[in-house]
């Protein structure tokens, strides 16, 4: 392969990987900003229904072409829809109603370490002492963030419900990432698979949307609210998930997930400047531990990728 082609391909992959946390951080910021205006399942339902419509404009023909393969993996499609759209969507939004965007982003940073653990358990990936130490450091970082957020009048480790929802979303995202690399799904094009998962996720969210809608007389969204929902559906969903799935396809779940450590950097800058949230020393200490832990727990994947590029 010509050297310039290798460099071009590597640059394209790098841009895709670095765009992922930026797109995902916009979902956290807007999810927090909309928490008093839109109920969690309703926001997730509108998000993925609109996203599915956008995707169908580009993938309807291919979706029909691969219908037989999709029906054979329909169980995985609904599992991924539940993990990626319901738990990592509606449940995470519920968490953002009770915690800050900065904390939500920092807790999400545990996902890459969890992904490594899952790949060790379910795929037999060999793990070194260095990687184990990195995973432990990342977990300690999350623990410090949660402990530091406890109410001064409560016990030290009395976590808020919103924190626990974000933890559930983080674990769910890790499961989503690992299942996405299943051998049963590798022959389905990325956009076709993503569209099918978005549709499955919307179907799962629909009953919860109806339930929330029944709790309120009506939803009267402002133009700004609808604009935010459309942004989440297009940028935070179609582009973010599309880039993530492409990243998993190109370099694997573990390496792709490493770039999520940039998520709280983007989210913190936006949250502090736009939402007026406060950045504490606890957040900084937790961030350093998590980022360092993620670096060491996934370093071998990065090294393998660099060597592969050098050898081409």
Secondary structure per residue as TSV (DSSP state, phi and psi in degrees):
chain	resnum	aa	ss	phi	psi
A	1	X	-	360.0	130.4
A	2	X	-	-57.7	146.6
A	3	X	H	-60.6	-40.7
A	4	X	H	-66.3	-30.5
A	5	X	H	-69.6	-40.3
A	6	X	H	-63.1	-45.7
A	7	X	H	-62.3	-44.1
A	8	X	H	-61.3	-44.0
A	9	X	H	-64.6	-41.7
A	10	X	H	-65.4	-40.2
A	11	X	H	-65.2	-41.7
A	12	X	H	-61.8	-44.1
A	13	X	H	-62.5	-43.2
A	14	X	H	-62.4	-42.2
A	15	X	H	-64.4	-41.2
A	16	X	H	-61.4	-46.1
A	17	X	H	-65.3	-38.6
A	18	X	H	-77.8	-20.7
A	19	X	H	-76.1	-25.7
A	20	X	H	-56.2	-55.1
A	21	X	H	-64.7	-30.7
A	22	X	H	-65.2	-46.7
A	23	X	H	-65.4	-41.3
A	24	X	H	-67.7	-35.0
A	25	X	H	-64.5	-31.8
A	26	X	H	-64.7	-32.8
A	27	X	H	-66.1	-41.4
A	28	X	H	-65.9	-44.6
A	29	X	H	-64.0	-48.8
A	30	X	H	-70.8	-34.3
A	31	X	H	-61.1	-39.0
A	32	X	H	-70.5	-42.8
A	33	X	H	-64.7	-31.7
A	34	X	T	-92.7	3.8
A	35	X	T	-62.6	-23.9
A	36	X	T	-96.3	-5.5
A	37	X	T	-107.1	-30.4
A	38	X	S	-133.0	133.2
A	39	X	-	-68.4	152.0
A	40	X	H	-55.7	-53.8
A	41	X	H	-66.9	-33.0
A	42	X	H	-65.6	-44.9
A	43	X	H	-62.2	-44.6
A	44	X	H	-64.6	-39.1
A	45	X	H	-65.5	-48.6
A	46	X	H	-61.0	-41.6
A	47	X	H	-56.7	-51.4
A	48	X	H	-83.8	-24.5
A	49	X	H	-69.0	-45.5
A	50	X	H	-65.5	-41.3
A	51	X	H	-61.3	-41.5
A	52	X	H	-62.8	-39.3
A	53	X	H	-63.7	-41.6
A	54	X	H	-63.0	-45.5
A	55	X	H	-64.4	-37.5
A	56	X	H	-61.8	-28.1
A	57	X	H	-64.0	-25.6
A	58	X	H	-106.9	-14.9
A	59	X	H	-128.1	3.5
A	60	X	H	-57.0	-44.7
A	61	X	H	-63.6	-46.3
A	62	X	H	-67.4	-33.3
A	63	X	H	-61.3	-42.4
A	64	X	H	-67.9	-38.9
A	65	X	H	-62.5	-37.0
A	66	X	T	-101.3	20.0
A	67	X	H	-59.2	-37.5
A	68	X	H	-64.7	-45.0
A	69	X	H	-64.9	-37.2
A	70	X	H	-67.1	-39.8
A	71	X	H	-65.4	-29.9
A	72	X	H	-71.9	-20.6
A	73	X	T	-117.9	25.8
A	74	X	H	-61.0	-29.1
A	75	X	H	-64.4	-43.4
A	76	X	H	-67.9	-34.6
A	77	X	H	-61.3	-42.7
A	78	X	H	-76.0	-31.3
A	79	X	H	-64.8	-45.1
A	80	X	H	-66.4	-37.6
A	81	X	H	-62.8	-38.9
A	82	X	I	-68.1	-45.8
A	83	X	I	-71.0	-46.5
A	84	X	I	-83.2	-31.7
A	85	X	I	-106.4	-36.1
A	86	X	I	-86.2	-59.9
A	87	X	I	-70.8	-50.2
A	88	X	I	-76.0	-6.2
A	89	X	I	-110.6	-79.5
A	90	X	I	-62.6	-45.1
A	91	X	I	-65.4	-39.4
A	92	X	H	-64.6	-41.1
A	93	X	H	-62.5	-37.6
A	94	X	H	-61.9	-37.6
A	95	X	H	-64.9	-38.9
A	96	X	H	-69.2	-14.4
A	97	X	T	-72.8	-19.9
A	98	X	T	-123.6	5.4
A	99	X	S	-145.2	172.5
A	100	X	-	-86.3	162.4
A	101	X	H	-64.5	-36.5
A	102	X	H	-63.3	-47.3
A	103	X	H	-65.6	-39.7
A	104	X	H	-59.9	-42.0
A	105	X	H	-67.1	-41.2
A	106	X	H	-66.1	-40.5
A	107	X	H	-63.8	-38.1
A	108	X	H	-62.4	-21.1
A	109	X	T	-66.4	-12.9
A	110	X	T	-73.7	-18.2
A	111	X	H	-54.2	-48.2
A	112	X	H	-58.0	-40.1
A	113	X	H	-66.1	-38.3
A	114	X	H	-65.2	-38.0
A	115	X	H	-61.2	-43.6
A	116	X	H	-59.8	-45.1
A	117	X	H	-60.1	-43.4
A	118	X	H	-65.0	-38.9
A	119	X	H	-69.3	-30.6
A	120	X	H	-67.0	-45.3
A	121	X	H	-71.8	-46.2
A	122	X	H	-97.9	-18.8
A	123	X	H	-119.0	0.9
A	124	X	-	69.3	23.0
A	125	X	-	-65.7	130.1
A	126	X	-	-72.2	137.9
A	127	X	-	-121.0	136.8
A	128	X	-	-95.5	167.3
A	129	X	H	-61.0	-37.4
A	130	X	H	-60.4	-43.9
A	131	X	H	-67.7	-39.4
A	132	X	H	-61.6	-42.0
A	133	X	H	-63.1	-39.8
A	134	X	H	-64.4	-43.6
A	135	X	H	-62.0	-42.7
A	136	X	H	-61.7	-43.2
A	137	X	H	-62.1	-41.0
A	138	X	H	-63.5	-42.0
A	139	X	H	-65.7	-38.9
A	140	X	H	-62.9	-40.0
A	141	X	H	-59.5	-45.4
A	142	X	H	-62.5	-42.4
A	143	X	H	-61.1	-42.1
A	144	X	H	-63.6	-43.1
A	145	X	H	-60.4	-45.4
A	146	X	H	-68.2	-42.8
A	147	X	H	-64.8	-39.1
A	148	X	H	-69.5	-16.7
A	149	X	T	-90.7	-4.1
A	150	X	S	-63.0	147.7
A	151	X	-	-61.7	141.5
A	152	X	T	-61.5	-29.0
A	153	X	T	-88.5	-2.6
A	154	X	S	-106.9	176.9
A	155	X	-	-66.2	154.5
A	156	X	T	-55.1	-42.3
A	157	X	T	-107.1	33.1
A	158	X	-	-88.4	91.2
A	159	X	-	-77.3	155.4
A	160	X	-	-79.6	153.4
A	161	X	H	-60.0	-37.0
A	162	X	H	-60.8	-36.1
A	163	X	H	-63.4	-42.6
A	164	X	H	-67.0	-36.6
A	165	X	H	-62.3	-41.0
A	166	X	H	-67.5	-35.7
A	167	X	H	-62.9	-44.6
A	168	X	H	-59.3	-40.9
A	169	X	H	-66.3	-38.1
A	170	X	H	-64.2	-45.0
A	171	X	H	-64.9	-41.0
A	172	X	H	-62.3	-40.2
A	173	X	H	-64.7	-37.7
A	174	X	H	-63.2	-44.7
A	175	X	H	-62.1	-42.5
A	176	X	H	-57.0	-46.0
A	177	X	H	-64.1	-41.2
A	178	X	H	-71.4	-43.7
A	179	X	H	-65.1	-31.7
A	180	X	H	-60.0	-24.8
A	181	X	T	-91.6	11.0
A	182	X	-	-58.1	142.1
A	183	X	T	-61.7	-25.0
A	184	X	T	-70.6	-14.9
A	185	X	T	-109.7	-8.9
A	186	X	T	-65.3	-25.7
A	187	X	T	-88.8	-0.6
A	188	X	S	-95.6	126.1
A	189	X	-	-54.6	147.4
A	190	X	H	-53.9	-49.0
A	191	X	H	-67.6	-33.9
A	192	X	H	-67.1	-46.5
A	193	X	H	-63.2	-45.0
A	194	X	H	-61.9	-43.1
A	195	X	H	-61.5	-45.2
A	196	X	H	-63.1	-40.6
A	197	X	H	-66.6	-40.6
A	198	X	H	-62.1	-41.2
A	199	X	H	-65.0	-44.7
A	200	X	H	-61.0	-42.8
A	201	X	H	-62.6	-40.8
A	202	X	H	-62.9	-40.6
A	203	X	H	-65.0	-39.0
A	204	X	H	-66.2	-38.7
A	205	X	H	-75.2	-23.6
A	206	X	H	-55.8	-49.0
A	207	X	H	-60.1	-36.4
A	208	X	H	-71.4	-33.4
A	209	X	H	-62.9	-45.0
A	210	X	H	-62.8	-40.0
A	211	X	H	-63.4	-47.5
A	212	X	H	-64.5	-37.4
A	213	X	H	-64.5	-32.0
A	214	X	H	-73.3	-19.0
A	215	X	H	-80.8	-19.5
A	216	X	S	-121.1	147.5
A	217	X	S	-61.6	-43.5
A	218	X	-	-166.8	161.7
A	219	X	-	-108.7	118.9
A	220	X	-	-117.8	88.9
A	221	X	-	-82.9	142.2
A	222	X	-	-78.7	169.9
A	223	X	H	-60.8	-38.5
A	224	X	H	-64.2	-38.2
A	225	X	H	-66.5	-46.1
A	226	X	H	-63.1	-37.5
A	227	X	H	-62.8	-41.6
A	228	X	H	-64.5	-41.3
A	229	X	H	-63.7	-43.2
A	230	X	H	-64.7	-35.9
A	231	X	H	-66.3	-44.0
A	232	X	H	-61.6	-41.1
A	233	X	H	-66.9	-38.7
A	234	X	I	-87.9	-55.0
A	235	X	I	-83.7	-51.9
A	236	X	I	-75.0	-12.3
A	237	X	I	-116.1	-67.3
A	238	X	I	-60.9	-51.8
A	239	X	I	-72.1	-43.9
A	240	X	H	-64.1	-53.3
A	241	X	H	-68.6	-36.1
A	242	X	H	-62.1	-44.8
A	243	X	H	-65.6	-39.4
A	244	X	H	-64.8	-46.4
A	245	X	H	-66.1	-34.7
A	246	X	H	-66.6	-39.1
A	247	X	H	-63.2	-43.7
A	248	X	H	-60.6	-39.7
A	249	X	H	-65.7	-38.1
A	250	X	H	-80.7	-45.1
A	251	X	H	-128.6	1.0
A	252	X	-	94.1	161.5
A	253	X	H	-65.7	-41.3
A	254	X	H	-65.2	-46.6
A	255	X	H	-68.3	-42.1
A	256	X	H	-61.0	-44.6
A	257	X	H	-65.2	-23.5
A	258	X	H	-56.0	-36.2
A	259	X	G	-71.6	-10.2
A	260	X	G	-67.3	-15.7
A	261	X	G	-65.4	-18.5
A	262	X	G	-78.1	-14.8
A	263	X	H	-56.5	-51.0
A	264	X	H	-66.9	-22.4
A	265	X	H	-65.5	-51.6
A	266	X	H	-61.8	-47.6
A	267	X	H	-63.5	-39.9
A	268	X	H	-66.1	-44.7
A	269	X	H	-59.3	-45.3
A	270	X	H	-70.9	-42.2
A	271	X	I	-64.6	-41.3
A	272	X	I	-68.5	-42.4
A	273	X	I	-80.7	-31.3
A	274	X	I	-104.8	-44.7
A	275	X	I	-91.6	-10.3
A	276	X	-	73.1	23.8
A	277	X	-	-76.0	154.0
A	278	X	-	-95.2	139.9
A	279	X	-	-103.1	121.3
A	280	X	-	-107.2	168.5
A	281	X	H	-63.9	-30.5
A	282	X	H	-62.5	-43.0
A	283	X	H	-61.7	-42.8
A	284	X	H	-65.6	-45.5
A	285	X	H	-62.2	-44.9
A	286	X	H	-61.8	-40.9
A	287	X	H	-62.7	-44.3
A	288	X	H	-62.5	-44.2
A	289	X	H	-64.5	-44.1
A	290	X	H	-67.0	-47.2
A	291	X	H	-61.8	-43.7
A	292	X	H	-64.6	-42.4
A	293	X	H	-63.1	-41.0
A	294	X	H	-67.6	-36.6
A	295	X	H	-61.4	-48.7
A	296	X	H	-72.7	-33.3
A	297	X	H	-74.1	-19.8
A	298	X	H	-122.9	10.8
A	299	X	H	-60.3	-38.6
A	300	X	H	-64.6	-32.1
A	301	X	H	-66.6	-41.2
A	302	X	H	-63.7	-42.2
A	303	X	H	-62.7	-42.2
A	304	X	H	-62.3	-39.4
A	305	X	H	-65.6	-42.1
A	306	X	H	-65.0	-41.0
A	307	X	H	-64.4	-37.5
A	308	X	H	-63.9	-39.1
A	309	X	H	-68.6	-41.5
A	310	X	H	-63.7	-34.2
A	311	X	T	-81.5	-7.6
A	312	X	-	-82.4	360.0
